Amino acid sequence: MKAILLLSLLFCAVSAWVTYVPNYVDNKPPWCEFCIDLAEKLKNALLGGEDLKKVAHNFCKEKMPSSFIEVCHITVDKYWDKVVESIEENTNFIKICIDIC
């Protein structure tokens, strides 16, 4: 489960850089939605036995701004081995995303 955190935080960092807006809504940066959404999708995929890497790549296509879709895919591929290595941990990643925000 630590993998979900690692991957979510990677996307959060990319999303934060891509979607930075000086005036946050509800004092939350716009990438919070990305982080929480990705954590939920990966958690559900893990519970449902889906291919997590495929879910992550689909997230890139569906949620990232068009100019950063390729960067998102490269990030998934670059860090996927680390994600797989740490997948055994049990953590509440949605709560971590909320706490970060």
C-alpha positions in Angstrom: 0.0 0.0 0.0 3.0 2.3 0.4 3.1 2.2 -3.4 -0.1 4.1 -3.6 1.4 6.9 -1.4 4.5 7.0 -3.5 2.7 7.2 -6.8 0.1 9.6 -5.4 2.8 11.9 -4.1 4.6 11.8 -7.5 1.4 12.9 -9.2 0.7 15.4 -6.5 4.1 17.0 -7.1 3.6 17.1 -10.9 0.1 18.3 -10.5 1.1 21.0 -8.1 3.7 22.3 -10.5 1.3 22.1 -13.4 -1.9 23.5 -11.8 -0.6 26.1 -9.4 -3.1 28.8 -8.9 -2.3 31.8 -6.6 -5.9 31.9 -5.2 -6.8 28.5 -3.8 -10.4 27.5 -3.4 -11.1 26.8 0.3 -7.4 27.4 1.0 -6.5 24.1 -0.7 -4.1 23.9 -3.6 -5.8 22.6 -6.8 -3.6 19.5 -6.8 -5.4 18.1 -3.7 -8.2 16.9 -6.0 -5.6 15.0 -8.1 -4.0 13.4 -5.1 -7.2 12.3 -3.4 -8.7 11.1 -6.7 -5.5 9.1 -7.6 -5.3 7.5 -4.1 -8.9 6.5 -4.3 -8.5 5.0 -7.8 -5.4 3.0 -6.9 -6.9 1.8 -3.6 -10.0 0.6 -5.4 -7.9 -1.0 -8.2 -5.8 -2.8 -5.6 -8.8 -4.1 -3.8 -10.4 -5.1 -7.1 -7.3 -6.9 -8.4 -6.8 -4.5 -11.3 -3.5 -3.7 -12.9 -2.3 -0.7 -10.9 0.1 0.5 -13.6 -2.7 0.5 -16.1 -4.9 2.5 -13.7 -2.1 5.0 -13.2 -1.6 5.5 -16.9 -5.3 5.9 -17.4 -5.2 8.5 -14.7 -2.6 10.4 -16.7 -4.8 10.4 -19.8 -8.0 11.4 -18.0 -6.9 13.9 -15.3 -3.6 15.6 -16.3 -3.6 18.7 -18.4 -2.9 17.8 -22.0 0.6 19.4 -22.1 1.7 17.1 -19.2 0.2 13.8 -20.1 3.5 12.6 -21.5 5.4 13.7 -18.4 2.9 11.8 -16.3 3.4 8.6 -18.3 7.2 8.9 -18.0 6.9 9.5 -14.3 4.8 6.4 -13.8 7.3 4.3 -15.8 10.3 5.7 -14.2 9.2 5.1 -10.6 7.1 2.0 -11.1 9.8 -0.4 -9.8 10.0 1.5 -6.5 6.2 1.5 -6.3 6.1 -2.3 -6.7 8.8 -2.8 -4.1 6.9 -0.9 -1.5 3.4 -2.2 -2.2 3.2 -4.4 0.9 2.8 -1.5 3.4 -0.7 -0.7 4.8 -1.4 3.0 4.9 -4.4 5.3 4.6 -3.3 7.2 1.5 -6.5 9.2 1.1 -6.0 10.6 4.6 -2.3 11.4 3.8 -3.4 13.4 0.7 -6.0 15.3 2.8 -3.3 15.9 5.5 -0.9 17.2 2.9 -3.4 19.6 1.6 
